[in-house]
Amino acid sequence: HGRRGLAAEIGHMTITGEGDRCFCGAVGCFEAVASGTALGRRATALTAPGDGSLLRRLSADGDVSARHVVEAARAGDISALELIEAEAKWLGIGFTNLLHLYSPDLIVMGGGLANGFDLLASTIRATVEQRAMPAYRDVPIVPAQLGDRAGLIGAASLILWEGEPGAPLAMAQDEDNKDGATERAGARETSHG
């Protein structure tokens, strides 16, 4: 697979026969069930404008995002914590499928959900340990060093790629890196969520 094709295949891997319809037309795709977008959609459906919930207060009574859910969960909001628990289980199921399909040495979780990795990690790991074949139960699952920028930088690297690993990303500055050093880690990260 090319990297673009692999990313599409992963996102549209079916992990359930239920849930919202994906933009590809199928039901139960990994992206439609276990992404930051899907988490925000579930949180928005669970609440209503003006209901006084922390999720709606954080979103200024607009649509709730995954970032709002993570923020509310950190504050101890029960609804947000339940949404995070469900999200982590779906991620664990999807990651188990990826482990069985591709036998990776490492799974790196990027995208908006990486900001809540500490809240998701224990349930993701428990789900993988419950569902994966023994040989795959100990594969590390880690947050992307670039967090929610991993996908953006990965997409840019596909456009700028000149055949030399890491070369395009030498131009991408890490905004949080105070000494202005270039960020190359993104070349190895794949975003989900």
VOGU-661604 format. One record per residue (C-alpha): x, y, z; residue in three letters; residue number from 0. Coordinates in pm, 1 decimal. Each point is the difference from the previous one (the first is absolute). Layout:
# residues N
<east->X	north->Y	up->Z	resn->Ala	resi->NUM>
...
***
This chain:
# residues 193
<east->0.0	north->0.0	up->0.0	resn->His	resi->0>
<east->98.3	north->361.3	up->-45.2	resn->Gly	resi->1>
<east->-32.9	north->196.2	up->321.4	resn->Arg	resi->2>
<east->-307.9	north->182.8	up->-127.2	resn->Arg	resi->3>
<east->-173.9	north->-326.6	up->-87.6	resn->Gly	resi->4>
<east->89.8	north->-157.1	up->331.9	resn->Leu	resi->5>
<east->-141.9	north->293.6	up->196.2	resn->Ala	resi->6>
<east->-327.0	north->-23.1	up->-191.6	resn->Ala	resi->7>
<east->-15.6	north->-375.6	up->52.7	resn->Glu	resi->8>
<east->50.9	north->38.1	up->374.7	resn->Ile	resi->9>
<east->-265.0	north->270.5	up->33.1	resn->Gly	resi->10>
<east->-259.6	north->-203.5	up->-186.5	resn->His	resi->11>
<east->74.2	north->-332.3	up->167.7	resn->Met	resi->12>
<east->-333.0	north->-127.1	up->135.3	resn->Thr	resi->13>
<east->1.6	north->-55.8	up->374.8	resn->Ile	resi->14>
<east->-375.8	north->-26.5	up->68.6	resn->Thr	resi->15>
<east->-325.8	north->-57.5	up->-183.3	resn->Gly	resi->16>
<east->-159.8	north->289.7	up->185.6	resn->Glu	resi->17>
<east->56.4	north->371.4	up->41.4	resn->Gly	resi->18>
<east->-14.7	north->304.1	up->-221.9	resn->Asp	resi->19>
<east->48.7	north->-24.7	up->-373.2	resn->Arg	resi->20>
<east->349.6	north->93.3	up->-113.9	resn->Cys	resi->21>
<east->48.8	north->256.2	up->-276.2	resn->Phe	resi->22>
<east->108.8	north->-294.1	up->-219.5	resn->Cys	resi->23>
<east->-354.1	north->-136.9	up->26.9	resn->Gly	resi->24>
<east->73.2	north->-298.1	up->224.3	resn->Ala	resi->25>
<east->-110.5	north->-51.4	up->359.9	resn->Val	resi->26>
<east->238.6	north->-75.4	up->284.7	resn->Gly	resi->27>
<east->329.4	north->125.3	up->-149.9	resn->Cys	resi->28>
<east->283.3	north->59.3	up->246.0	resn->Phe	resi->29>
<east->3.7	north->370.5	up->-88.4	resn->Glu	resi->30>
<east->-377.4	north->36.2	up->39.2	resn->Ala	resi->31>
<east->-6.1	north->-175.2	up->338.3	resn->Val	resi->32>
<east->333.5	north->65.4	up->172.3	resn->Ala	resi->33>
<east->121.8	north->341.7	up->-112.4	resn->Ser	resi->34>
<east->0.0	north->338.3	up->168.4	resn->Gly	resi->35>
<east->-273.8	north->106.5	up->-238.9	resn->Thr	resi->36>
<east->-216.1	north->-296.4	up->101.0	resn->Ala	resi->37>
<east->60.3	north->70.3	up->369.6	resn->Leu	resi->38>
<east->-109.2	north->361.7	up->-44.1	resn->Gly	resi->39>
<east->-307.4	north->-111.6	up->-194.5	resn->Arg	resi->40>
<east->-102.6	north->-239.5	up->279.6	resn->Arg	resi->41>
<east->53.1	north->269.9	up->263.9	resn->Ala	resi->42>
<east->-207.3	north->248.7	up->-201.1	resn->Thr	resi->43>
<east->-284.7	north->-252.8	up->-35.0	resn->Ala	resi->44>
<east->14.1	north->-79.8	up->372.9	resn->Leu	resi->45>
<east->-50.2	north->363.5	up->99.6	resn->Thr	resi->46>
<east->-209.3	north->296.2	up->-108.1	resn->Ala	resi->47>
<east->66.1	north->373.3	up->-27.0	resn->Pro	resi->48>
<east->-82.6	north->170.9	up->326.4	resn->Gly	resi->49>
<east->-25.4	north->-322.4	up->201.8	resn->Asp	resi->50>
<east->261.1	north->124.5	up->246.9	resn->Gly	resi->51>
<east->232.2	north->-295.0	up->-60.2	resn->Ser	resi->52>
<east->372.2	north->61.8	up->25.5	resn->Leu	resi->53>
<east->42.9	north->-131.9	up->-355.1	resn->Leu	resi->54>
<east->-234.9	north->267.0	up->-139.3	resn->Arg	resi->55>
<east->144.6	north->272.3	up->220.5	resn->Arg	resi->56>
<east->348.4	north->-78.3	up->-130.0	resn->Leu	resi->57>
<east->-129.0	north->11.6	up->-358.3	resn->Ser	resi->58>
<east->-187.3	north->328.4	up->59.9	resn->Ala	resi->59>
<east->-321.9	north->-192.3	up->-80.9	resn->Asp	resi->60>
<east->129.6	north->-96.3	up->-344.3	resn->Gly	resi->61>
<east->106.0	north->-340.4	up->-126.5	resn->Asp	resi->62>
<east->217.3	north->-185.6	up->249.0	resn->Val	resi->63>
<east->348.0	north->-103.1	up->-118.4	resn->Ser	resi->64>
<east->230.7	north->-276.0	up->118.4	resn->Ala	resi->65>
<east->211.9	north->267.2	up->167.9	resn->Arg	resi->66>
<east->-302.4	north->109.8	up->204.7	resn->His	resi->67>
<east->-65.0	north->-360.9	up->102.4	resn->Val	resi->68>
<east->360.3	north->-42.1	up->113.5	resn->Val	resi->69>
<east->-13.0	north->327.3	up->193.0	resn->Glu	resi->70>
<east->-326.8	north->-96.9	up->170.9	resn->Ala	resi->71>
<east->133.0	north->-346.6	up->83.3	resn->Ala	resi->72>
<east->307.4	north->155.4	up->161.8	resn->Arg	resi->73>
<east->-240.8	north->206.0	up->212.8	resn->Ala	resi->74>
<east->-172.7	north->-322.6	up->111.7	resn->Gly	resi->75>
<east->-321.2	north->34.6	up->-204.6	resn->Asp	resi->76>
<east->-177.8	north->-337.7	up->8.3	resn->Ile	resi->77>
<east->-147.3	north->23.4	up->-352.3	resn->Ser	resi->78>
<east->338.7	north->91.3	up->-145.3	resn->Ala	resi->79>
<east->173.7	north->-281.3	up->188.3	resn->Leu	resi->80>
<east->-255.6	north->-249.7	up->-135.1	resn->Glu	resi->81>
<east->55.1	north->130.5	up->-353.6	resn->Leu	resi->82>
<east->377.6	north->-34.2	up->45.0	resn->Ile	resi->83>
<east->-40.0	north->-356.5	up->126.8	resn->Glu	resi->84>
<east->-210.2	north->-97.4	up->-302.9	resn->Ala	resi->85>
<east->243.2	north->174.4	up->-236.3	resn->Glu	resi->86>
<east->294.9	north->-185.0	up->153.1	resn->Ala	resi->87>
<east->-174.3	north->-335.8	up->-49.5	resn->Lys	resi->88>
<east->-62.5	north->75.4	up->-369.3	resn->Trp	resi->89>
<east->361.6	north->107.6	up->-40.5	resn->Leu	resi->90>
<east->113.4	north->-321.4	up->169.4	resn->Gly	resi->91>
<east->-208.8	north->-206.3	up->-242.8	resn->Ile	resi->92>
<east->134.8	north->191.0	up->-299.6	resn->Gly	resi->93>
<east->359.6	north->-23.7	up->119.6	resn->Phe	resi->94>
<east->-40.3	north->-374.7	up->56.6	resn->Thr	resi->95>
<east->-109.2	north->-37.1	up->-362.2	resn->Asn	resi->96>
<east->302.3	north->201.6	up->-113.6	resn->Leu	resi->97>
<east->231.7	north->-217.4	up->208.6	resn->Leu	resi->98>
<east->-141.1	north->-315.9	up->-159.1	resn->His	resi->99>
<east->6.3	north->143.1	up->-353.8	resn->Leu	resi->100>
<east->339.2	north->172.3	up->-7.2	resn->Tyr	resi->101>
<east->209.7	north->-138.2	up->290.8	resn->Ser	resi->102>
<east->148.3	north->341.7	up->84.3	resn->Pro	resi->103>
<east->271.6	north->46.6	up->260.4	resn->Asp	resi->104>
<east->-174.5	north->311.6	up->128.3	resn->Leu	resi->105>
<east->-335.5	north->179.4	up->-27.4	resn->Ile	resi->106>
<east->18.6	north->380.4	up->10.6	resn->Val	resi->107>
<east->-326.0	north->182.2	up->69.0	resn->Met	resi->108>
<east->-19.6	north->351.8	up->-139.1	resn->Gly	resi->109>
<east->-275.3	north->246.2	up->-79.6	resn->Gly	resi->110>
<east->-216.2	north->186.6	up->250.5	resn->Gly	resi->111>
<east->-51.0	north->-307.6	up->215.2	resn->Leu	resi->112>
<east->371.4	north->-12.6	up->77.8	resn->Ala	resi->113>
<east->-64.8	north->297.3	up->230.8	resn->Asn	resi->114>
<east->-202.1	north->-234.1	up->221.9	resn->Gly	resi->115>
<east->231.0	north->-299.5	up->-31.7	resn->Phe	resi->116>
<east->56.1	north->-20.7	up->376.2	resn->Asp	resi->117>
<east->-377.3	north->-35.5	up->52.4	resn->Leu	resi->118>
<east->-37.4	north->-261.8	up->-274.7	resn->Leu	resi->119>
<east->313.8	north->-209.8	up->45.6	resn->Ala	resi->120>
<east->-100.6	north->-241.7	up->275.7	resn->Ser	resi->121>
<east->-325.7	north->-106.3	up->-167.3	resn->Thr	resi->122>
<east->165.0	north->-20.7	up->-343.1	resn->Ile	resi->123>
<east->267.6	north->-226.3	up->148.1	resn->Arg	resi->124>
<east->-254.0	north->-214.3	up->190.3	resn->Ala	resi->125>
<east->-207.1	north->-44.1	up->-317.5	resn->Thr	resi->126>
<east->303.7	north->-99.9	up->-205.4	resn->Val	resi->127>
<east->114.5	north->-245.7	up->267.4	resn->Glu	resi->128>
<east->-348.5	north->-151.7	up->7.1	resn->Gln	resi->129>
<east->-43.5	north->-30.2	up->-377.1	resn->Arg	resi->130>
<east->342.1	north->-31.7	up->-162.4	resn->Ala	resi->131>
<east->187.1	north->-320.0	up->-67.3	resn->Met	resi->132>
<east->272.0	north->-55.7	up->263.2	resn->Pro	resi->133>
<east->286.2	north->101.4	up->-230.2	resn->Ala	resi->134>
<east->-147.3	north->349.5	up->-42.6	resn->Tyr	resi->135>
<east->-116.7	north->82.7	up->353.1	resn->Arg	resi->136>
<east->318.3	north->179.5	up->101.9	resn->Asp	resi->137>
<east->51.7	north->217.9	up->-309.1	resn->Val	resi->138>
<east->49.6	north->356.7	up->127.9	resn->Pro	resi->139>
<east->-276.0	north->254.0	up->-65.5	resn->Ile	resi->140>
<east->124.0	north->356.4	up->38.9	resn->Val	resi->141>
<east->-119.5	north->355.2	up->-71.6	resn->Pro	resi->142>
<east->144.7	north->181.0	up->-301.0	resn->Ala	resi->143>
<east->270.6	north->248.5	up->91.9	resn->Gln	resi->144>
<east->-172.1	north->248.1	up->-228.6	resn->Leu	resi->145>
<east->-344.3	north->-56.1	up->155.6	resn->Gly	resi->146>
<east->-280.5	north->141.6	up->-211.2	resn->Asp	resi->147>
<east->250.7	north->137.3	up->-254.2	resn->Arg	resi->148>
<east->127.7	north->-345.3	up->-100.1	resn->Ala	resi->149>
<east->-254.9	north->-46.1	up->-277.9	resn->Gly	resi->150>
<east->53.3	north->348.2	up->-140.4	resn->Leu	resi->151>
<east->376.9	north->-38.3	up->-7.9	resn->Ile	resi->152>
<east->-30.1	north->-354.5	up->-136.5	resn->Gly	resi->153>
<east->-221.9	north->127.4	up->-283.7	resn->Ala	resi->154>
<east->249.3	north->276.2	up->-76.2	resn->Ala	resi->155>
<east->280.8	north->-255.3	up->-10.7	resn->Ser	resi->156>
<east->-186.6	north->-195.4	up->-270.0	resn->Leu	resi->157>
<east->-14.9	north->312.0	up->-214.9	resn->Ile	resi->158>
<east->356.2	north->112.7	up->66.3	resn->Leu	resi->159>
<east->161.5	north->-345.1	up->-4.2	resn->Trp	resi->160>
<east->310.7	north->-0.7	up->-217.6	resn->Glu	resi->161>
<east->112.9	north->-356.8	up->57.4	resn->Gly	resi->162>
<east->234.0	north->61.6	up->290.4	resn->Glu	resi->163>
<east->-149.3	north->-112.0	up->334.2	resn->Pro	resi->164>
<east->-58.7	north->292.0	up->232.7	resn->Gly	resi->165>
<east->112.2	north->266.0	up->-247.3	resn->Ala	resi->166>
<east->-334.3	north->182.7	up->-48.0	resn->Pro	resi->167>
<east->-60.9	north->25.2	up->371.5	resn->Leu	resi->168>
<east->329.1	north->177.8	up->58.2	resn->Ala	resi->169>
<east->-196.9	north->310.7	up->-99.4	resn->Met	resi->170>
<east->-271.6	north->-47.7	up->262.9	resn->Ala	resi->171>
<east->73.0	north->191.0	up->319.3	resn->Gln	resi->172>
<east->-139.9	north->-129.3	up->328.6	resn->Asp	resi->173>
<east->-183.9	north->300.2	up->146.3	resn->Glu	resi->174>
<east->52.4	north->-130.8	up->353.8	resn->Asp	resi->175>
<east->373.2	north->-49.3	up->-48.8	resn->Asn	resi->176>
<east->151.1	north->316.8	up->143.1	resn->Lys	resi->177>
<east->344.2	north->-45.4	up->-157.7	resn->Asp	resi->178>
<east->-152.3	north->-17.9	up->-350.7	resn->Gly	resi->179>
<east->134.2	north->-347.4	up->-76.2	resn->Ala	resi->180>
<east->-169.5	north->-176.2	up->-288.1	resn->Thr	resi->181>
<east->-255.4	north->-274.4	up->63.9	resn->Glu	resi->182>
<east->61.1	north->-326.3	up->-179.5	resn->Arg	resi->183>
<east->-200.4	north->-235.9	up->217.0	resn->Ala	resi->184>
<east->-314.4	north->64.6	up->-201.7	resn->Gly	resi->185>
<east->134.6	north->-201.2	up->-292.3	resn->Ala	resi->186>
<east->-55.4	north->-313.0	up->206.1	resn->Arg	resi->187>
<east->-340.5	north->85.7	up->141.9	resn->Glu	resi->188>
<east->-340.0	north->-87.1	up->-144.0	resn->Thr	resi->189>
<east->-299.3	north->195.3	up->121.7	resn->Ser	resi->190>
<east->-328.1	north->-149.5	up->107.6	resn->His	resi->191>
<east->-280.0	north->213.8	up->136.9	resn->Gly	resi->192>
***
